[in-house]
């Protein structure tokens, strides 16, 4: 009877002992090398998330100016239309600039703004900078009723006469100058003793000529010496200007 009681007591003690361990997690065996590696990586990692580098903006490109402007390398006439028979409104000089608002391609002229409004600028000496692709093509204005050009003023010159006894002649070198007063001329014609010797472009203001003048054999050099006369006339489609003349004597 006593041994049975002892057996029952031992079973009760065993059951109580098992009840105390129910629900407890089994001990986890740590991997020491892995733990050391994780700690080392943690020490090497940056304490803060790195900030991405700031990008430098690309430099702004300088584009073609939207408003085209023109300059000239020599004095250039600006008229009411694209040809020389239109009235002269303004002469653009080197160093000035003007806004370009249009073009007349067939005559090589630009339509520009000038202090008095707008005009057609002769393009031979013009340089345009800016965007010209969008410039409108201007029509040619109605052809003005032509009028004769004004005669030049201050028509004068100098003569150098060299006697040539062997041929009883004078070699003569003439330099002529005048003031251009016409605004619608097509050019100038020069005459020597009534014979045309040259046709000059519009806006011309000078001319040089060489000729030979014979003399009578009686006395050489004669007194007075031979003379020569020059005439000038501006012209256009309507006719010619009044005649201006000057004479030179080889004394």
Secondary structure as a PSIPRED ss2 file (coil, helix, strand):
# PSIPRED VFORMAT (PSIPRED V4.0)

   1 X C   1.000  0.000  0.000
   2 X H   0.000  1.000  0.000
   3 X H   0.000  1.000  0.000
   4 X H   0.000  1.000  0.000
   5 X H   0.000  1.000  0.000
   6 X H   0.000  1.000  0.000
   7 X H   0.000  1.000  0.000
   8 X H   0.000  1.000  0.000
   9 X H   0.000  1.000  0.000
  10 X H   0.000  1.000  0.000
  11 X H   0.000  1.000  0.000
  12 X H   0.000  1.000  0.000
  13 X H   0.000  1.000  0.000
  14 X H   0.000  1.000  0.000
  15 X H   0.000  1.000  0.000
  16 X H   0.000  1.000  0.000
  17 X H   0.000  1.000  0.000
  18 X H   0.000  1.000  0.000
  19 X H   0.000  1.000  0.000
  20 X H   0.000  1.000  0.000
  21 X H   0.000  1.000  0.000
  22 X C   1.000  0.000  0.000
  23 X C   1.000  0.000  0.000
  24 X C   1.000  0.000  0.000
  25 X C   1.000  0.000  0.000
  26 X C   1.000  0.000  0.000
  27 X C   1.000  0.000  0.000
  28 X C   1.000  0.000  0.000
  29 X C   1.000  0.000  0.000
  30 X C   1.000  0.000  0.000
  31 X C   1.000  0.000  0.000
  32 X H   0.000  1.000  0.000
  33 X H   0.000  1.000  0.000
  34 X H   0.000  1.000  0.000
  35 X H   0.000  1.000  0.000
  36 X H   0.000  1.000  0.000
  37 X H   0.000  1.000  0.000
  38 X H   0.000  1.000  0.000
  39 X H   0.000  1.000  0.000
  40 X H   0.000  1.000  0.000
  41 X H   0.000  1.000  0.000
  42 X H   0.000  1.000  0.000
  43 X H   0.000  1.000  0.000
  44 X H   0.000  1.000  0.000
  45 X C   1.000  0.000  0.000
  46 X C   1.000  0.000  0.000
  47 X C   1.000  0.000  0.000
  48 X C   1.000  0.000  0.000
  49 X C   1.000  0.000  0.000
  50 X C   1.000  0.000  0.000
  51 X C   1.000  0.000  0.000
  52 X C   1.000  0.000  0.000
  53 X C   1.000  0.000  0.000
  54 X C   1.000  0.000  0.000
  55 X C   1.000  0.000  0.000
  56 X C   1.000  0.000  0.000
  57 X C   1.000  0.000  0.000
  58 X C   1.000  0.000  0.000
  59 X C   1.000  0.000  0.000
  60 X C   1.000  0.000  0.000
  61 X C   1.000  0.000  0.000
  62 X C   1.000  0.000  0.000
  63 X C   1.000  0.000  0.000
  64 X C   1.000  0.000  0.000
  65 X C   1.000  0.000  0.000
  66 X C   1.000  0.000  0.000
  67 X C   1.000  0.000  0.000
  68 X C   1.000  0.000  0.000
  69 X E   0.000  0.000  1.000
  70 X E   0.000  0.000  1.000
  71 X E   0.000  0.000  1.000
  72 X E   0.000  0.000  1.000
  73 X C   1.000  0.000  0.000
  74 X C   1.000  0.000  0.000
  75 X C   1.000  0.000  0.000
  76 X E   0.000  0.000  1.000
  77 X E   0.000  0.000  1.000
  78 X E   0.000  0.000  1.000
  79 X E   0.000  0.000  1.000
  80 X C   1.000  0.000  0.000
  81 X C   1.000  0.000  0.000
  82 X C   1.000  0.000  0.000
  83 X C   1.000  0.000  0.000
  84 X C   1.000  0.000  0.000
  85 X C   1.000  0.000  0.000
  86 X C   1.000  0.000  0.000
  87 X C   1.000  0.000  0.000
  88 X E   0.000  0.000  1.000
  89 X E   0.000  0.000  1.000
  90 X E   0.000  0.000  1.000
  91 X E   0.000  0.000  1.000
  92 X E   0.000  0.000  1.000
  93 X C   1.000  0.000  0.000
  94 X C   1.000  0.000  0.000
  95 X C   1.000  0.000  0.000
  96 X C   1.000  0.000  0.000
  97 X C   1.000  0.000  0.000
  98 X E   0.000  0.000  1.000
  99 X E   0.000  0.000  1.000
 100 X E   0.000  0.000  1.000
 101 X E   0.000  0.000  1.000
 102 X E   0.000  0.000  1.000
 103 X E   0.000  0.000  1.000
 104 X E   0.000  0.000  1.000
 105 X H   0.000  1.000  0.000
 106 X H   0.000  1.000  0.000
 107 X H   0.000  1.000  0.000
 108 X C   1.000  0.000  0.000
 109 X E   0.000  0.000  1.000
 110 X E   0.000  0.000  1.000
 111 X E   0.000  0.000  1.000
 112 X E   0.000  0.000  1.000
 113 X E   0.000  0.000  1.000
 114 X E   0.000  0.000  1.000
 115 X C   1.000  0.000  0.000
 116 X C   1.000  0.000  0.000
 117 X E   0.000  0.000  1.000
 118 X E   0.000  0.000  1.000
 119 X E   0.000  0.000  1.000
 120 X E   0.000  0.000  1.000
 121 X E   0.000  0.000  1.000
 122 X E   0.000  0.000  1.000
 123 X C   1.000  0.000  0.000
 124 X C   1.000  0.000  0.000
 125 X C   1.000  0.000  0.000
 126 X E   0.000  0.000  1.000
 127 X E   0.000  0.000  1.000
 128 X E   0.000  0.000  1.000
 129 X E   0.000  0.000  1.000
 130 X C   1.000  0.000  0.000
 131 X C   1.000  0.000  0.000
 132 X C   1.000  0.000  0.000
 133 X C   1.000  0.000  0.000
 134 X C   1.000  0.000  0.000
 135 X C   1.000  0.000  0.000
 136 X E   0.000  0.000  1.000
 137 X E   0.000  0.000  1.000
 138 X C   1.000  0.000  0.000
 139 X C   1.000  0.000  0.000
 140 X C   1.000  0.000  0.000
 141 X C   1.000  0.000  0.000
 142 X C   1.000  0.000  0.000
 143 X C   1.000  0.000  0.000
 144 X C   1.000  0.000  0.000
 145 X C   1.000  0.000  0.000
 146 X C   1.000  0.000  0.000
 147 X C   1.000  0.000  0.000
 148 X C   1.000  0.000  0.000
 149 X C   1.000  0.000  0.000
 150 X C   1.000  0.000  0.000
 151 X C   1.000  0.000  0.000
 152 X C   1.000  0.000  0.000
 153 X E   0.000  0.000  1.000
 154 X E   0.000  0.000  1.000
 155 X E   0.000  0.000  1.000
 156 X E   0.000  0.000  1.000
 157 X E   0.000  0.000  1.000
 158 X E   0.000  0.000  1.000
 159 X E   0.000  0.000  1.000
 160 X E   0.000  0.000  1.000
 161 X E   0.000  0.000  1.000
 162 X E   0.000  0.000  1.000
 163 X E   0.000  0.000  1.000
 164 X E   0.000  0.000  1.000
 165 X H   0.000  1.000  0.000
 166 X H   0.000  1.000  0.000
 167 X H   0.000  1.000  0.000
 168 X C   1.000  0.000  0.000
 169 X E   0.000  0.000  1.000
 170 X E   0.000  0.000  1.000
 171 X E   0.000  0.000  1.000
 172 X E   0.000  0.000  1.000
 173 X E   0.000  0.000  1.000
 174 X E   0.000  0.000  1.000
 175 X E   0.000  0.000  1.000
 176 X E   0.000  0.000  1.000
 177 X E   0.000  0.000  1.000
 178 X E   0.000  0.000  1.000
 179 X E   0.000  0.000  1.000
 180 X C   1.000  0.000  0.000
 181 X C   1.000  0.000  0.000
 182 X C   1.000  0.000  0.000
 183 X C   1.000  0.000  0.000
 184 X C   1.000  0.000  0.000
 185 X C   1.000  0.000  0.000
 186 X C   1.000  0.000  0.000
 187 X E   0.000  0.000  1.000
 188 X E   0.000  0.000  1.000
 189 X E   0.000  0.000  1.000
 190 X E   0.000  0.000  1.000
 191 X E   0.000  0.000  1.000
 192 X E   0.000  0.000  1.000
 193 X C   1.000  0.000  0.000
 194 X C   1.000  0.000  0.000
 195 X E   0.000  0.000  1.000
 196 X E   0.000  0.000  1.000
 197 X E   0.000  0.000  1.000
 198 X E   0.000  0.000  1.000
 199 X E   0.000  0.000  1.000
 200 X E   0.000  0.000  1.000
 201 X E   0.000  0.000  1.000
 202 X C   1.000  0.000  0.000
 203 X C   1.000  0.000  0.000
 204 X C   1.000  0.000  0.000
 205 X C   1.000  0.000  0.000
 206 X E   0.000  0.000  1.000
 207 X E   0.000  0.000  1.000
 208 X E   0.000  0.000  1.000
 209 X E   0.000  0.000  1.000
 210 X E   0.000  0.000  1.000
 211 X E   0.000  0.000  1.000
 212 X E   0.000  0.000  1.000
 213 X E   0.000  0.000  1.000
 214 X E   0.000  0.000  1.000
 215 X C   1.000  0.000  0.000
 216 X C   1.000  0.000  0.000
 217 X C   1.000  0.000  0.000
 218 X C   1.000  0.000  0.000
 219 X C   1.000  0.000  0.000
 220 X C   1.000  0.000  0.000
 221 X C   1.000  0.000  0.000
 222 X C   1.000  0.000  0.000
 223 X C   1.000  0.000  0.000
 224 X C   1.000  0.000  0.000
 225 X C   1.000  0.000  0.000
 226 X C   1.000  0.000  0.000
 227 X E   0.000  0.000  1.000
 228 X E   0.000  0.000  1.000
 229 X E   0.000  0.000  1.000
 230 X E   0.000  0.000  1.000
 231 X E   0.000  0.000  1.000
 232 X E   0.000  0.000  1.000
 233 X E   0.000  0.000  1.000
 234 X E   0.000  0.000  1.000
 235 X E   0.000  0.000  1.000
 236 X E   0.000  0.000  1.000
 237 X C   1.000  0.000  0.000
 238 X C   1.000  0.000  0.000
 239 X E   0.000  0.000  1.000
 240 X E   0.000  0.000  1.000
 241 X C   1.000  0.000  0.000
 242 X C   1.000  0.000  0.000
 243 X C   1.000  0.000  0.000
 244 X E   0.000  0.000  1.000
 245 X E   0.000  0.000  1.000
 246 X E   0.000  0.000  1.000
 247 X E   0.000  0.000  1.000
 248 X E   0.000  0.000  1.000
 249 X E   0.000  0.000  1.000
 250 X C   1.000  0.000  0.000
 251 X C   1.000  0.000  0.000
